[in-house]
């Protein structure tokens, strides 16, 4: 889904630019839909990065805590699980308010709350993955080269 969303964003923006340059007119709503596609892809990418253990992070002080790295990672995963669960609650509240208010997208006027559901989904999914990694560090993949 994340890849499809990024591909759709690229195609929409290319079609919009080509339309402006060759036809003198924009593709109606392309920029707005591309923004929503980028948001969707970004939130889905959060969950994918967690699954792959490929988040970017500074590693310049890793040598200081090298002896306790496994335990520190477990605690960090536990804290991350709690953080993302709290974020999911806030995101769900945001979506519920948006649904109740009947918020609509500018220009295109479609209801936005169904698209906003990706936010609490991504946070819950990420929270569960961190919780699993805190309980079972052996399930956490090794970081990719150049990351961490």
LUMRO-940809 format. One record per atom (N, C-alpha, C, O, CB): x, y, z; residue in three letters; atom name. Coordinates in steps of 0.02 Angstrom, whole numbers, plus 50000, padded with zeros to 5 digits. Glycine has a CB too. Layout:
! residues N
X,Y,Z,ALA,CA;
...
! end
This chain:
! residues 148
50041,49940,50000,UNK,N;
50000,50000,50000,UNK,CA;
50043,50063,50000,UNK,C;
50029,50112,49965,UNK,O;
49953,50000,50061,UNK,CB;
50097,50062,50040,UNK,N;
50140,50121,50043,UNK,CA;
50172,50134,49975,UNK,C;
50176,50192,49953,UNK,O;
50195,50112,50097,UNK,CB;
50196,50082,49943,UNK,N;
50227,50089,49877,UNK,CA;
50176,50114,49826,UNK,C;
50192,50157,49785,UNK,O;
50257,50022,49854,UNK,CB;
50116,50087,49828,UNK,N;
50064,50108,49782,UNK,CA;
50046,50181,49793,UNK,C;
50034,50219,49745,UNK,O;
50001,50064,49790,UNK,CB;
50044,50202,49856,UNK,N;
50029,50272,49871,UNK,CA;
50084,50318,49845,UNK,C;
50069,50371,49816,UNK,O;
50021,50282,49947,UNK,CB;
50147,50299,49855,UNK,N;
50202,50341,49828,UNK,CA;
50201,50342,49752,UNK,C;
50214,50394,49722,UNK,O;
50270,50314,49853,UNK,CB;
50186,50286,49721,UNK,N;
50182,50285,49648,UNK,CA;
50125,50330,49623,UNK,C;
50134,50366,49574,UNK,O;
50170,50212,49623,UNK,CB;
50069,50328,49657,UNK,N;
50012,50371,49638,UNK,CA;
50030,50444,49646,UNK,C;
50013,50486,49604,UNK,O;
49950,50355,49681,UNK,CB;
50066,50461,49700,UNK,N;
50089,50530,49710,UNK,CA;
50133,50552,49652,UNK,C;
50124,50606,49624,UNK,O;
50127,50536,49778,UNK,CB;
50181,50511,49634,UNK,N;
50227,50528,49579,UNK,CA;
50189,50537,49514,UNK,C;
50201,50585,49477,UNK,O;
50280,50474,49571,UNK,CB;
50144,50490,49498,UNK,N;
50105,50495,49436,UNK,CA;
50061,50557,49435,UNK,C;
50057,50591,49384,UNK,O;
50063,50432,49427,UNK,CB;
50027,50571,49490,UNK,N;
49984,50630,49494,UNK,CA;
50023,50694,49484,UNK,C;
50002,50739,49447,UNK,O;
49947,50632,49560,UNK,CB;
50080,50699,49517,UNK,N;
50119,50761,49511,UNK,CA;
50150,50768,49441,UNK,C;
50153,50824,49415,UNK,O;
50175,50762,49563,UNK,CB;
50171,50713,49412,UNK,N;
50197,50716,49343,UNK,CA;
50142,50737,49295,UNK,C;
50152,50779,49251,UNK,O;
50228,50648,49321,UNK,CB;
50083,50707,49302,UNK,N;
50027,50725,49259,UNK,CA;
50008,50798,49268,UNK,C;
49990,50831,49219,UNK,O;
49966,50679,49273,UNK,CB;
50011,50822,49328,UNK,N;
49994,50892,49342,UNK,CA;
50044,50939,49308,UNK,C;
50025,50988,49277,UNK,O;
49992,50906,49417,UNK,CB;
50109,50924,49315,UNK,N;
50160,50966,49284,UNK,CA;
50155,50963,49208,UNK,C;
50159,51015,49175,UNK,O;
50231,50944,49307,UNK,CB;
50147,50904,49180,UNK,N;
50140,50896,49107,UNK,CA;
50079,50934,49082,UNK,C;
50081,50967,49031,UNK,O;
50136,50822,49088,UNK,CB;
50025,50929,49120,UNK,N;
49964,50965,49100,UNK,CA;
49975,51040,49100,UNK,C;
49952,51074,49054,UNK,O;
49907,50947,49147,UNK,CB;
50009,51066,49150,UNK,N;
50022,51138,49153,UNK,CA;
50069,51160,49098,UNK,C;
50058,51212,49067,UNK,O;
50052,51157,49221,UNK,CB;
50122,51121,49085,UNK,N;
50172,51141,49037,UNK,CA;
50149,51133,48964,UNK,C;
50163,51175,48922,UNK,O;
50235,51102,49048,UNK,CB;
50114,51078,48950,UNK,N;
50094,51064,48881,UNK,CA;
50024,51089,48863,UNK,C;
50012,51112,48808,UNK,O;
50098,50990,48868,UNK,CB;
49979,51084,48911,UNK,N;
49909,51102,48897,UNK,CA;
49888,51168,48927,UNK,C;
49835,51194,48912,UNK,O;
49864,51048,48923,UNK,CB;
49931,51195,48970,UNK,N;
49915,51259,49001,UNK,CA;
49864,51254,49057,UNK,C;
49838,51306,49079,UNK,O;
49889,51306,48949,UNK,CB;
49850,51195,49081,UNK,N;
49801,51187,49136,UNK,CA;
49823,51131,49182,UNK,C;
49852,51081,49161,UNK,O;
49731,51173,49108,UNK,CB;
49808,51139,49245,UNK,N;
49823,51088,49295,UNK,CA;
49772,51032,49293,UNK,C;
49716,51041,49269,UNK,O;
49826,51118,49366,UNK,CB;
49792,50975,49318,UNK,N;
49746,50919,49327,UNK,CA;
49708,50934,49391,UNK,C;
49738,50936,49445,UNK,O;
49785,50850,49330,UNK,CB;
49643,50943,49386,UNK,N;
49602,50964,49443,UNK,CA;
49610,50916,49502,UNK,C;
49597,50856,49496,UNK,O;
49528,50968,49423,UNK,CB;
49630,50943,49559,UNK,N;
49635,50905,49621,UNK,CA;
49697,50862,49628,UNK,C;
49705,50829,49679,UNK,O;
49576,50863,49628,UNK,CB;
49740,50861,49577,UNK,N;
49799,50817,49579,UNK,CA;
49844,50832,49638,UNK,C;
49867,50787,49672,UNK,O;
49838,50823,49514,UNK,CB;
49857,50896,49651,UNK,N;
49902,50914,49705,UNK,CA;
49872,50894,49773,UNK,C;
49908,50870,49817,UNK,O;
49917,50989,49704,UNK,CB;
49807,50904,49781,UNK,N;
49775,50887,49845,UNK,CA;
49775,50812,49856,UNK,C;
49789,50788,49911,UNK,O;
49704,50914,49847,UNK,CB;
49760,50774,49804,UNK,N;
49761,50700,49810,UNK,CA;
49832,50675,49823,UNK,C;
49842,50628,49861,UNK,O;
49731,50667,49747,UNK,CB;
49881,50707,49791,UNK,N;
49951,50688,49802,UNK,CA;
49972,50700,49875,UNK,C;
50009,50660,49903,UNK,O;
49997,50728,49755,UNK,CB;
49948,50754,49904,UNK,N;
49963,50767,49975,UNK,CA;
49935,50711,50019,UNK,C;
49969,50686,50063,UNK,O;
49935,50836,49997,UNK,CB;
49873,50692,50007,UNK,N;
49842,50638,50045,UNK,CA;
49878,50572,50034,UNK,C;
49886,50532,50080,UNK,O;
49768,50631,50028,UNK,CB;
49900,50559,49972,UNK,N;
49938,50499,49957,UNK,CA;
50005,50497,49994,UNK,C;
50026,50445,50019,UNK,O;
49950,50493,49882,UNK,CB;
50038,50555,49998,UNK,N;
50102,50559,50033,UNK,CA;
50092,50547,50108,UNK,C;
50133,50515,50140,UNK,O;
50136,50627,50021,UNK,CB;
50038,50574,50135,UNK,N;
50023,50563,50206,UNK,CA;
50010,50489,50219,UNK,C;
50036,50460,50266,UNK,O;
49961,50605,50228,UNK,CB;
49970,50458,50176,UNK,N;
49956,50386,50182,UNK,CA;
50020,50345,50179,UNK,C;
50032,50302,50221,UNK,O;
49907,50364,50127,UNK,CB;
50061,50359,50130,UNK,N;
50124,50322,50121,UNK,CA;
50171,50333,50180,UNK,C;
50203,50285,50203,UNK,O;
50159,50343,50056,UNK,CB;
50174,50393,50205,UNK,N;
50218,50408,50262,UNK,CA;
50198,50370,50325,UNK,C;
50241,50342,50359,UNK,O;
50218,50481,50276,UNK,CB;
50134,50370,50340,UNK,N;
50111,50334,50400,UNK,CA;
50119,50259,50393,UNK,C;
50136,50224,50441,UNK,O;
50039,50352,50416,UNK,CB;
50105,50233,50334,UNK,N;
50116,50161,50323,UNK,CA;
50191,50145,50326,UNK,C;
50210,50091,50349,UNK,O;
50087,50139,50256,UNK,CB;
50232,50191,50303,UNK,N;
50305,50182,50306,UNK,CA;
50331,50179,50377,UNK,C;
50381,50145,50389,UNK,O;
50339,50237,50268,UNK,CB;
50299,50214,50423,UNK,N;
50319,50211,50494,UNK,CA;
50316,50139,50519,UNK,C;
50362,50115,50551,UNK,O;
50275,50257,50537,UNK,CB;
50261,50106,50505,UNK,N;
50252,50037,50527,UNK,CA;
50302,49990,50492,UNK,C;
50328,49944,50523,UNK,O;
50180,50014,50513,UNK,CB;
50314,50003,50428,UNK,N;
50362,49961,50390,UNK,CA;
50433,49970,50417,UNK,C;
50471,49922,50423,UNK,O;
50360,49979,50316,UNK,CB;
50452,50032,50433,UNK,N;
50519,50045,50460,UNK,CA;
50528,50010,50527,UNK,C;
50582,49985,50543,UNK,O;
50531,50121,50467,UNK,CB;
50475,50009,50567,UNK,N;
50479,49975,50632,UNK,CA;
50487,49900,50621,UNK,C;
50528,49868,50655,UNK,O;
50415,49989,50674,UNK,CB;
50450,49871,50575,UNK,N;
50455,49799,50561,UNK,CA;
50525,49780,50539,UNK,C;
50550,49727,50557,UNK,O;
50405,49779,50507,UNK,CB;
50557,49823,50500,UNK,N;
50624,49809,50473,UNK,CA;
50680,49832,50518,UNK,C;
50739,49820,50503,UNK,O;
50631,49841,50405,UNK,CB;
50663,49866,50573,UNK,N;
50713,49895,50618,UNK,CA;
50760,49941,50578,UNK,C;
50821,49937,50584,UNK,O;
50753,49840,50654,UNK,CB;
50730,49984,50538,UNK,N;
50770,50026,50494,UNK,CA;
50759,50101,50505,UNK,C;
50765,50141,50459,UNK,O;
50755,50010,50422,UNK,CB;
50742,50120,50566,UNK,N;
50736,50191,50582,UNK,CA;
50805,50222,50584,UNK,C;
50853,50192,50606,UNK,O;
50700,50201,50650,UNK,CB;
50809,50283,50560,UNK,N;
50871,50320,50564,UNK,CA;
50879,50346,50636,UNK,C;
50832,50372,50665,UNK,O;
50873,50379,50512,UNK,CB;
50939,50338,50663,UNK,N;
50952,50363,50730,UNK,CA;
51027,50377,50736,UNK,C;
51068,50345,50702,UNK,O;
50929,50313,50784,UNK,CB;
51044,50426,50778,UNK,N;
51116,50439,50788,UNK,CA;
51148,50381,50826,UNK,C;
51119,50355,50874,UNK,O;
51127,50506,50827,UNK,CB;
51206,50362,50806,UNK,N;
51240,50306,50838,UNK,CA;
51308,50324,50866,UNK,C;
51348,50280,50882,UNK,O;
51247,50250,50790,UNK,CB;
51323,50389,50872,UNK,N;
51390,50411,50892,UNK,CA;
51408,50393,50964,UNK,C;
51467,50393,50981,UNK,O;
51396,50485,50881,UNK,CB;
51359,50379,51007,UNK,N;
51374,50363,51076,UNK,CA;
51363,50288,51092,UNK,C;
51364,50268,51150,UNK,O;
51331,50405,51123,UNK,CB;
51352,50249,51042,UNK,N;
51337,50178,51052,UNK,CA;
51392,50142,51092,UNK,C;
51377,50096,51130,UNK,O;
51327,50144,50986,UNK,CB;
51454,50161,51082,UNK,N;
51509,50127,51116,UNK,CA;
51504,50133,51192,UNK,C;
51530,50090,51228,UNK,O;
51576,50154,51091,UNK,CB;
51473,50186,51217,UNK,N;
51468,50196,51289,UNK,CA;
51424,50143,51322,UNK,C;
51439,50121,51377,UNK,O;
51440,50266,51304,UNK,CB;
51371,50124,51288,UNK,N;
51323,50078,51318,UNK,CA;
51325,50009,51287,UNK,C;
51278,49970,51295,UNK,O;
51254,50107,51310,UNK,CB;
51378,49993,51252,UNK,N;
51382,49931,51215,UNK,CA;
51370,49869,51258,UNK,C;
51338,49822,51236,UNK,O;
51450,49926,51181,UNK,CB;
51395,49869,51320,UNK,N;
51386,49811,51364,UNK,CA;
51313,49799,51382,UNK,C;
51293,49742,51393,UNK,O;
51426,49821,51428,UNK,CB;
51273,49852,51383,UNK,N;
51203,49847,51404,UNK,CA;
51155,49857,51345,UNK,C;
51096,49871,51355,UNK,O;
51188,49898,51459,UNK,CB;
51180,49850,51286,UNK,N;
51141,49866,51226,UNK,CA;
51075,49827,51222,UNK,C;
51023,49857,51207,UNK,O;
51182,49852,51163,UNK,CB;
51076,49763,51235,UNK,N;
51016,49722,51230,UNK,CA;
50962,49746,51278,UNK,C;
50904,49754,51259,UNK,O;
51032,49648,51244,UNK,CB;
50981,49759,51340,UNK,N;
50933,49782,51391,UNK,CA;
50907,49852,51375,UNK,C;
50848,49866,51382,UNK,O;
50965,49781,51461,UNK,CB;
50952,49895,51353,UNK,N;
50932,49963,51335,UNK,CA;
50883,49961,51277,UNK,C;
50833,49998,51277,UNK,O;
50994,50006,51316,UNK,CB;
50895,49919,51227,UNK,N;
50849,49913,51171,UNK,CA;
50781,49887,51193,UNK,C;
50730,49910,51167,UNK,O;
50878,49866,51118,UNK,CB;
50779,49841,51241,UNK,N;
50715,49816,51266,UNK,CA;
50676,49872,51300,UNK,C;
50616,49880,51289,UNK,O;
50726,49757,51314,UNK,CB;
50711,49910,51342,UNK,N;
50678,49966,51377,UNK,CA;
50655,50018,51326,UNK,C;
50599,50044,51331,UNK,O;
50727,49999,51429,UNK,CB;
50697,50033,51277,UNK,N;
50678,50081,51225,UNK,CA;
50617,50057,51186,UNK,C;
50573,50097,51170,UNK,O;
50737,50093,51177,UNK,CB;
50614,49992,51171,UNK,N;
50556,49966,51136,UNK,CA;
50494,49971,51180,UNK,C;
50440,49986,51155,UNK,O;
50567,49893,51114,UNK,CB;
50501,49958,51244,UNK,N;
50444,49964,51290,UNK,CA;
50419,50036,51294,UNK,C;
50358,50048,51292,UNK,O;
50463,49940,51359,UNK,CB;
50465,50083,51299,UNK,N;
50446,50154,51301,UNK,CA;
50415,50176,51235,UNK,C;
50367,50214,51233,UNK,O;
50508,50198,51317,UNK,CB;
50444,50151,51180,UNK,N;
50416,50168,51114,UNK,CA;
50346,50140,51107,UNK,C;
50302,50173,51078,UNK,O;
50461,50140,51058,UNK,CB;
50334,50079,51132,UNK,N;
50267,50050,51129,UNK,CA;
50217,50094,51166,UNK,C;
50162,50107,51141,UNK,O;
50267,49978,51158,UNK,CB;
50236,50117,51226,UNK,N;
50192,50160,51265,UNK,CA;
50180,50227,51229,UNK,C;
50124,50251,51227,UNK,O;
50221,50172,51335,UNK,CB;
50233,50255,51202,UNK,N;
50227,50319,51166,UNK,CA;
50179,50313,51107,UNK,C;
50135,50355,51098,UNK,O;
50296,50343,51143,UNK,CB;
50189,50261,51066,UNK,N;
50147,50254,51007,UNK,CA;
50075,50235,51025,UNK,C;
50028,50253,50988,UNK,O;
50176,50201,50960,UNK,CB;
50065,50200,51080,UNK,N;
49997,50186,51102,UNK,CA;
49962,50251,51123,UNK,C;
49903,50261,51108,UNK,O;
49998,50135,51160,UNK,CB;
49998,50294,51159,UNK,N;
49970,50359,51178,UNK,CA;
49955,50401,51115,UNK,C;
49903,50434,51111,UNK,O;
50018,50398,51224,UNK,CB;
50000,50399,51067,UNK,N;
49990,50435,51004,UNK,CA;
49929,50408,50967,UNK,C;
49891,50446,50936,UNK,O;
50052,50430,50959,UNK,CB;
49918,50342,50970,UNK,N;
49860,50311,50938,UNK,CA;
49796,50336,50970,UNK,C;
49747,50350,50935,UNK,O;
49864,50234,50942,UNK,CB;
49795,50342,51035,UNK,N;
49736,50367,51070,UNK,CA;
49721,50439,51049,UNK,C;
49663,50456,51034,UNK,O;
49746,50364,51147,UNK,CB;
49772,50481,51047,UNK,N;
49763,50550,51025,UNK,CA;
49740,50552,50953,UNK,C;
49696,50591,50935,UNK,O;
49829,50590,51034,UNK,CB;
49770,50510,50910,UNK,N;
49751,50509,50839,UNK,CA;
49679,50486,50831,UNK,C;
49642,50513,50790,UNK,O;
49798,50462,50800,UNK,CB;
49658,50435,50870,UNK,N;
49589,50412,50865,UNK,CA;
49541,50467,50887,UNK,C;
49488,50476,50856,UNK,O;
49579,50349,50909,UNK,CB;
49559,50505,50939,UNK,N;
49517,50562,50960,UNK,CA;
49512,50613,50904,UNK,C;
49459,50640,50892,UNK,O;
49547,50594,51024,UNK,CB;
49568,50626,50871,UNK,N;
49569,50673,50815,UNK,CA;
49522,50650,50759,UNK,C;
49484,50690,50733,UNK,O;
49641,50680,50788,UNK,CB;
49525,50586,50741,UNK,N;
49483,50558,50689,UNK,CA;
49409,50562,50710,UNK,C;
49366,50579,50669,UNK,O;
49503,50485,50673,UNK,CB;
49394,50545,50772,UNK,N;
49326,50547,50797,UNK,CA;
49297,50618,50793,UNK,C;
49239,50628,50774,UNK,O;
49322,50520,50869,UNK,CB;
49337,50667,50812,UNK,N;
49315,50737,50808,UNK,CA;
49304,50757,50736,UNK,C;
49256,50792,50720,UNK,O;
49366,50784,50842,UNK,CB;
49349,50737,50693,UNK,N;
49343,50752,50621,UNK,CA;
49280,50720,50592,UNK,C;
49245,50751,50552,UNK,O;
49406,50727,50583,UNK,CB;
49266,50659,50613,UNK,N;
49206,50624,50589,UNK,CA;
49143,50659,50614,UNK,C;
49096,50671,50575,UNK,O;
49207,50550,50613,UNK,CB;
49143,50676,50677,UNK,N;
49085,50710,50707,UNK,CA;
49072,50778,50675,UNK,C;
49015,50798,50665,UNK,O;
49094,50718,50782,UNK,CB;
49127,50814,50660,UNK,N;
49121,50880,50631,UNK,CA;
49105,50878,50556,UNK,C;
49085,50928,50527,UNK,O;
49185,50920,50642,UNK,CB;
49114,50819,50526,UNK,N;
49101,50813,50454,UNK,CA;
49153,50849,50412,UNK,C;
49137,50876,50359,UNK,O;
49033,50839,50437,UNK,CB;
49215,50849,50436,UNK,N;
49269,50884,50399,UNK,CA;
49275,50857,50328,UNK,C;
49270,50797,50315,UNK,O;
49336,50876,50436,UNK,CB;
49285,50904,50282,UNK,N;
49292,50887,50212,UNK,CA;
49357,50916,50185,UNK,C;
49381,50967,50209,UNK,O;
49232,50911,50171,UNK,CB;
49383,50883,50134,UNK,N;
49445,50906,50103,UNK,CA;
49432,50971,50064,UNK,C;
49380,50977,50030,UNK,O;
49474,50852,50055,UNK,CB;
49478,51019,50068,UNK,N;
49469,51078,50027,UNK,CA;
49473,51061,49953,UNK,C;
49507,51013,49934,UNK,O;
49522,51131,50045,UNK,CB;
49441,51098,49913,UNK,N;
49439,51092,49840,UNK,CA;
49397,51032,49817,UNK,C;
49352,51040,49776,UNK,O;
49510,51086,49812,UNK,CB;
49412,50972,49843,UNK,N;
49378,50911,49819,UNK,CA;
49316,50893,49860,UNK,C;
49273,50856,49836,UNK,O;
49426,50853,49819,UNK,CB;
49311,50917,49921,UNK,N;
49253,50911,49965,UNK,CA;
49233,50840,49983,UNK,C;
49174,50828,49997,UNK,O;
49195,50943,49932,UNK,CB;
49279,50792,49984,UNK,N;
49261,50726,50008,UNK,CA;
49274,50723,50084,UNK,C;
49315,50761,50110,UNK,O;
49301,50670,49971,UNK,CB;
49240,50678,50118,UNK,N;
49248,50670,50189,UNK,CA;
49318,50642,50203,UNK,C;
49339,50593,50172,UNK,O;
49194,50623,50219,UNK,CB;
49355,50673,50249,UNK,N;
49425,50654,50260,UNK,CA;
49436,50601,50313,UNK,C;
49489,50570,50315,UNK,O;
49463,50715,50278,UNK,CB;
49387,50590,50357,UNK,N;
49402,50543,50412,UNK,CA;
49420,50473,50390,UNK,C;
49461,50441,50423,UNK,O;
49342,50540,50457,UNK,CB;
49393,50445,50335,UNK,N;
49415,50378,50316,UNK,CA;
49491,50376,50299,UNK,C;
49524,50327,50315,UNK,O;
49375,50354,50255,UNK,CB;
49516,50429,50269,UNK,N;
49588,50432,50255,UNK,CA;
49628,50442,50319,UNK,C;
49684,50417,50325,UNK,O;
49604,50488,50206,UNK,CB;
49600,50478,50366,UNK,N;
49635,50491,50429,UNK,CA;
49642,50429,50472,UNK,C;
49684,50428,50517,UNK,O;
49598,50545,50468,UNK,CB;
49604,50377,50458,UNK,N;
49608,50315,50497,UNK,CA;
49678,50283,50493,UNK,C;
49696,50243,50536,UNK,O;
49556,50265,50472,UNK,CB;
49716,50301,50441,UNK,N;
49783,50274,50435,UNK,CA;
49827,50297,50494,UNK,C;
49875,50263,50511,UNK,O;
49815,50295,50368,UNK,CB;
49812,50353,50523,UNK,N;
49853,50380,50578,UNK,CA;
49848,50336,50640,UNK,C;
49900,50311,50664,UNK,O;
49832,50452,50594,UNK,CB;
49788,50325,50668,UNK,N;
49787,50280,50726,UNK,CA;
49808,50209,50709,UNK,C;
49839,50175,50750,UNK,O;
49717,50279,50756,UNK,CB;
49792,50186,50648,UNK,N;
49814,50118,50627,UNK,CA;
49891,50113,50631,UNK,C;
49917,50065,50659,UNK,O;
49789,50103,50555,UNK,CB;
49925,50162,50602,UNK,N;
49998,50160,50601,UNK,CA;
50027,50161,50671,UNK,C;
50074,50125,50686,UNK,O;
50026,50219,50559,UNK,CB;
49998,50203,50715,UNK,N;
50023,50208,50783,UNK,CA;
50010,50144,50823,UNK,C;
50053,50121,50860,UNK,O;
49991,50267,50818,UNK,CB;
49951,50114,50815,UNK,N;
49936,50051,50850,UNK,CA;
49981,49996,50824,UNK,C;
50010,49958,50864,UNK,O;
49861,50031,50841,UNK,CB;
49988,49991,50759,UNK,N;
50031,49940,50729,UNK,CA;
50103,49947,50753,UNK,C;
50135,49897,50771,UNK,O;
50028,49945,50652,UNK,CB;
50128,50008,50753,UNK,N;
50196,50020,50775,UNK,CA;
50204,50005,50850,UNK,C;
50255,49977,50870,UNK,O;
50216,50092,50761,UNK,CB;
50154,50023,50889,UNK,N;
50156,50009,50961,UNK,CA;
50158,49934,50974,UNK,C;
50198,49911,51015,UNK,O;
50095,50039,50995,UNK,CB;
50117,49896,50939,UNK,N;
50117,49823,50947,UNK,CA;
50185,49793,50929,UNK,C;
50209,49748,50963,UNK,O;
50062,49792,50905,UNK,CB;
50214,49817,50875,UNK,N;
50279,49790,50854,UNK,CA;
50333,49805,50906,UNK,C;
50373,49761,50922,UNK,O;
50300,49820,50786,UNK,CB;
50333,49866,50933,UNK,N;
50382,49882,50985,UNK,CA;
50370,49841,51048,UNK,C;
50417,49819,51081,UNK,O;
50380,49958,51001,UNK,CB;
50307,49830,51065,UNK,N;
50290,49790,51123,UNK,CA;
50316,49718,51115,UNK,C;
50344,49689,51161,UNK,O;
50213,49789,51135,UNK,CB;
50305,49691,51055,UNK,N;
50330,49623,51041,UNK,CA;
50406,49621,51045,UNK,C;
50435,49574,51073,UNK,O;
50306,49600,50970,UNK,CB;
50440,49672,51017,UNK,N;
50513,49674,51019,UNK,CA;
50539,49681,51090,UNK,C;
50592,49655,51107,UNK,O;
50539,49731,50975,UNK,CB;
50501,49717,51133,UNK,N;
50522,49724,51203,UNK,CA;
50517,49657,51239,UNK,C;
50560,49641,51280,UNK,O;
50478,49777,51239,UNK,CB;
50464,49619,51224,UNK,N;
50456,49554,51257,UNK,CA;
50500,49500,51226,UNK,C;
50525,49456,51261,UNK,O;
50383,49533,51252,UNK,CB;
50509,49503,51161,UNK,N;
50547,49451,51125,UNK,CA;
50599,49484,51080,UNK,C;
50589,49489,51019,UNK,O;
50500,49406,51083,UNK,CB;
50655,49508,51108,UNK,N;
50706,49542,51068,UNK,CA;
50735,49498,51012,UNK,C;
50762,49524,50963,UNK,O;
50762,49565,51112,UNK,CB;
50729,49432,51020,UNK,N;
50755,49387,50968,UNK,CA;
50715,49393,50904,UNK,C;
50739,49373,50851,UNK,O;
50753,49315,50993,UNK,CB;
50654,49421,50907,UNK,N;
50613,49430,50847,UNK,CA;
50629,49494,50809,UNK,C;
50608,49503,50752,UNK,O;
50539,49430,50866,UNK,CB;
50666,49538,50841,UNK,N;
50684,49602,50810,UNK,CA;
50740,49591,50759,UNK,C;
50792,49564,50776,UNK,O;
50705,49655,50864,UNK,CB;
50729,49613,50697,UNK,N;
50782,49604,50646,UNK,CA;
50843,49647,50662,UNK,C;
50838,49698,50696,UNK,O;
50755,49622,50577,UNK,CB;
50899,49626,50637,UNK,N;
50960,49666,50643,UNK,CA;
50951,49730,50603,UNK,C;
50919,49730,50551,UNK,O;
51024,49626,50618,UNK,CB;
50980,49786,50628,UNK,N;
50974,49849,50589,UNK,CA;
51007,49842,50521,UNK,C;
51057,49806,50514,UNK,O;
51005,49908,50628,UNK,CB;
50979,49876,50472,UNK,N;
51009,49876,50405,UNK,CA;
51075,49914,50406,UNK,C;
51086,49957,50449,UNK,O;
50960,49906,50353,UNK,CB;
51118,49898,50359,UNK,N;
51183,49932,50353,UNK,CA;
51171,50007,50344,UNK,C;
51129,50028,50304,UNK,O;
51225,49904,50295,UNK,CB;
51209,50047,50380,UNK,N;
51204,50119,50374,UNK,CA;
51150,50149,50418,UNK,C;
51142,50210,50419,UNK,O;
51191,50138,50304,UNK,CB;
51112,50109,50454,UNK,N;
51059,50133,50497,UNK,CA;
51079,50119,50569,UNK,C;
51102,50064,50585,UNK,O;
50990,50101,50480,UNK,CB;
51070,50168,50612,UNK,N;
51083,50158,50683,UNK,CA;
51154,50161,50697,UNK,C;
51175,50153,50755,UNK,O;
51055,50094,50708,UNK,CB;
! end
